[in-house]
Amino acid sequence: MLNIKLKKFTDLSLEDLYDILQLRSEVFVVEQDCVYQDIDRKDQKALHVLGYEADNLVAYTRIFKPGDYFERASIGRVVVRKNARQHRYGYDIMTASITAVETYYNETEIKISAQAYLKRFYNSLGFSEAGEGYLEDGIPHFAMFKN
């Protein structure tokens, strides 16, 4: 079972921040072989959704209120450690993130920038693609919305 914690940037410990950056780097930079600027000065505005298996961070997202990233509320940096994906933690962390957007921001409309190969996963969570696909950091993406 995934243990979910929500924290503002100012409530993250140094250990939390290190674990988040390590997980994001492990998946987005190393596993996906994508060189990009992960540290983008947006973490300070985000609400961080951390998913723990025992004491290990294995899943993560960051969420934003409308206007802080996109015009609508948004969820980004969705990541699950490779050796934990068989537990379907992606669904757990996204469901917690959607609930957090509704609870903390009183919003039901959510935008994400989804990697194209995960389109079916996001469709199953109620997101629909809009417009043409595009490249973001060399990886095919779609804008997707949940209303």
N, C-alpha and C positions, 0 to 999 in steps of 0.2 A: 504494500500500500504506500502510495506517495504521500509524504507529509508536506503540505503546502504552507509557506510563510510569505507574507506580503510586507515589504519594507520600502519606505522612502529612502532616497539616496543618503540623506543625513543620518538614517538609522542603520545603515550598513556598517558592520565592523570591517576592519582591515582584512580579516580572514574571509568574510563574506565577499568583499570586492575581489580579492585574489581568486577565490573559487569561481566566481562569475566570469572573470576575464580568462581564467585558465580553460573553463569549459567552452566558452565562445571561441577561443583560439584553437582549441583541440578539434572542434568540429568545423568551423567556418574557414579557418586558415589551413590547418594541416589535412584533415580528412577530405575537405572539398577542394583543396589545392587552390585557394583563392587569396590573393594578396589584396587586401583592402584596409581602409582606415576604420577599424572597429571602434576605437576610442574617439568619439565624435562630439563630445561635450553635450550630448543629449541625455546621458544617464542621470544627470543632475535633476532633470525635469520629470523623469519617469518614476512610476511606481513599479518596483521590482517584484516579480512573482518567482519564488524559489521553490523547487521541488526536491525533497530529500528522500533518499532511500537509506534508512538507518541515519548515519550522520554525514552521508556523502551527497553532495549536490549532483543530481543526475538530470535535472530538467530545469528550464528557465525561460522566462519571457520578460519583456518590459512593456508596460502599457503607458499610454499618454492620453490626457484629456484633449478634447477638440482644440485645435490651434497650436498645440505644443509640438506637433510633428507634421500631421496632415490637418486638413480642415475639419475632418471628423475624428472622433476617438480612434485610437489605433493600438494594435498589438504588434510587436516586432521582436527581433532576435530570438525567435522560437527555436529552442535547441533541446535535444535529448542526447545524452551520452550514448555512443554506439552500443556498448555492452548492456544497456538498459532498455533498448527499444522494443525488445520482445515482450515487455510487460505492458505495452500500450500506454506508456506515460505521456506520449504526445497528446492523447485525448484528455488525460487528467490535467495536464498543465494548461492546455487551451481552454478546457471547460472552466477551470479556476480563473483564468485570465478574462474570459467573457463575463463571468459572474462579477469579477472585480470591477470591470468597466461599468457594468450596470449599477453596482453597489456604490462605488466611490465617485463616479462621474455622472450618475443618473442618465446614462446614455445606452441606447440599444443599437444605434447605427455605428458600425465598426469597419474601419478600412485596414487591410493588410496588403503588403507587397509580398506575394507568395512565390516561392520557387516553383517553376512549372511542373516539375515531377511530383509535387505534393498537392496538385490541384484537386484530385479525388479525395484526399484526406480532408482538405479544407471544405470541400463540398459537403462532406458528411457531417460537418459541424455547422452547416447552414450558410456558408459563404458562397457567393456566386462571382464568377469573373466578369469583368467589365472591360471592354476595349480590346485592343491588340496586345499581344505579348511584347515584352521589351527586355533588353539586356541590362542587368544591374550587376556591376562588378564582374562582367563576363559570363554571368549565369542567367539563363532564361527565366523571366518572372512574369506574373500577371498581377494586375490590381484586382483585388477581390473585396467584396462588401458583404456585410451581414446587416440586415435591417430588422 
